[in-house]
């Protein structure tokens, strides 16, 4: 009987905390009730991010274009002397091993997703004791941007894609962009 009363008291004691936590969570958003969106590439205080990629290289959020492969870090970018996945060697990955402070994750963007290539690069990275994520370049860019925006200790090694598949939305956006450029000149 006494044990049941103690359980009831302790349960009652926890109830207001749960309600107050819910109340705080509800008050955490002080907006006007509308959904908001952040374009992380436009926030320069989050570090370098990849805006676009092409078969010849990359364009970063600070306006710099990188021709060919690149090694990118939150605050720096380097030309990575790798033309394709076959050029990735232990020496090409050494840069990411000697960094101070050490990176938590290396995202490698490959132009190919052939199993033979993936296995070879994976083995090389494991021999170098690097934590890696192997992705096609298209996906690797957005993964790097997201983790960098979260403040993670991340680096990227990207090879430009061999081909870029365009869809109707991409073509429409390009047409609208060029139309706006030409209309603004009048």
C-alpha positions in Angstrom: 0.0 0.0 0.0 2.7 2.5 0.9 4.7 1.4 -2.1 1.7 2.2 -4.4 1.4 5.7 -2.8 5.1 6.4 -3.4 4.8 5.3 -7.0 1.8 7.6 -7.5 3.6 10.5 -5.9 6.7 10.0 -8.0 4.5 9.7 -11.1 2.7 12.9 -10.3 6.0 14.6 -9.7 7.2 13.7 -13.2 4.0 14.7 -15.0 4.6 18.5 -14.8 8.1 18.1 -16.2 6.9 16.2 -19.2 4.2 18.8 -19.8 6.6 21.7 -19.4 9.1 20.0 -21.8 6.3 19.8 -24.4 5.4 23.4 -23.8 9.0 24.5 -24.2 9.3 22.5 -27.5 6.2 24.2 -28.8 7.5 27.6 -28.0 10.9 26.9 -29.5 9.7 28.0 -32.9 8.8 31.7 -32.8 8.0 32.1 -36.5 4.7 33.3 -37.9 3.5 29.7 -38.5 4.9 29.5 -42.1 7.5 27.0 -43.2 10.9 28.4 -43.6 13.7 27.1 -45.8 17.5 27.7 -45.5 19.7 27.5 -48.5 22.9 26.4 -46.8 25.1 27.2 -49.9 24.3 30.9 -49.5 25.4 31.0 -45.9 29.2 31.8 -46.2 29.8 31.5 -42.4 29.1 27.7 -42.7 32.2 27.3 -44.8 32.9 26.2 -48.4 30.2 24.3 -50.2 29.7 23.0 -53.7 27.1 24.9 -55.7 27.4 23.0 -59.0 29.4 20.3 -60.7 30.1 19.7 -64.3 32.2 17.3 -66.4 35.1 19.8 -66.2 35.0 20.6 -62.5 33.1 22.4 -59.7 31.8 25.8 -58.7 31.8 26.7 -55.0 29.5 28.9 -53.0 32.2 31.7 -52.8 32.2 31.9 -56.7 35.5 30.0 -57.2 35.6 27.5 -60.0 37.8 24.4 -59.6 38.9 22.7 -62.8 39.3 19.0 -62.5 39.3 17.0 -59.3 39.5 18.7 -55.9 40.1 18.1 -52.3 37.7 20.3 -50.3 37.6 21.1 -46.6 35.3 23.4 -44.6 37.6 26.4 -45.2 40.0 25.4 -48.0 40.0 23.8 -51.4 43.0 22.2 -53.2 43.4 20.8 -56.7 43.6 17.0 -56.3 45.9 15.5 -58.9 43.6 12.6 -59.7 42.1 12.4 -63.2 39.9 9.4 -62.6 39.3 6.6 -60.1 42.2 4.6 -61.5 44.6 7.3 -60.4 43.5 7.0 -56.7 46.5 5.5 -54.9 47.8 5.3 -51.4 49.8 8.5 -52.1 46.7 10.3 -53.3 45.0 9.6 -50.0 48.0 10.4 -47.8 47.0 14.1 -47.6 43.8 13.2 -45.7 45.7 11.0 -43.3 48.2 13.7 -42.2 45.7 16.4 -41.5 45.6 18.0 -38.1 43.1 18.1 -36.6 42.1 14.7 -37.9 38.9 14.5 -40.0 36.1 12.3 -38.9 35.0 11.4 -42.4 36.3 11.6 -45.9 33.7 11.6 -48.6 35.1 10.4 -51.9 33.1 11.3 -55.0 33.8 8.9 -57.9 32.9 9.3 -61.5 32.1 5.6 -61.6 30.2 3.2 -59.5 31.7 0.0 -60.9 32.1 -2.6 -58.1 35.8 -3.3 -59.0 36.6 0.4 -58.7 34.7 0.8 -55.4 36.4 -2.2 -53.9 39.8 -1.1 -54.8 39.3 2.5 -53.5 37.7 1.1 -50.3 40.7 -1.2 -49.7 43.1 1.7 -50.2 41.2 3.9 -47.7 41.0 1.2 -45.1 44.8 0.6 -45.4 45.3 4.3 -44.8 43.0 4.0 -41.8 40.5 6.6 -43.1 36.8 6.6 -42.4 35.3 7.0 -45.8 32.0 7.3 -47.6 32.2 6.2 -51.3 29.5 7.8 -53.5 29.1 9.0 -57.0 30.2 12.6 -57.3 26.6 13.8 -57.7 25.6 12.5 -54.3 28.9 13.1 -52.7 28.6 16.9 -53.2 25.3 17.2 -51.4 26.5 14.8 -48.6 29.6 17.0 -48.1 27.5 20.2 -48.0 25.1 18.8 -45.4 27.8 17.5 -43.1 29.9 20.6 -43.4 26.8 22.8 -42.6 26.3 20.7 -39.4 29.9 21.6 -38.4 31.3 18.1 -38.7 35.0 17.5 -39.2 34.7 16.4 -42.9 36.7 16.5 -46.0 35.9 15.7 -49.6 37.8 14.2 -52.5 35.8 14.7 -55.7 36.4 13.6 -59.3 34.1 15.4 -61.9 31.4 13.1 -63.3 31.8 11.7 -66.8 28.2 12.5 -67.8 25.5 14.6 -66.4 21.9 13.6 -66.9 19.6 16.6 -67.4 15.9 16.4 -66.8 13.1 18.8 -67.9 13.3 20.8 -64.7 17.0 21.5 -65.2 16.4 22.6 -68.8 13.5 24.8 -67.8 15.5 26.4 -65.0 18.3 27.1 -67.4 16.0 28.7 -69.9 14.4 30.9 -67.2 17.8 31.9 -65.9 19.0 33.0 -69.4 15.7 34.7 -70.1 16.0 36.7 -66.9 19.6 37.6 -67.7 18.7 38.9 -71.2 15.6 40.8 -69.9 17.7 42.6 -67.2 20.0 44.1 -69.9 17.3 46.2 -71.5 
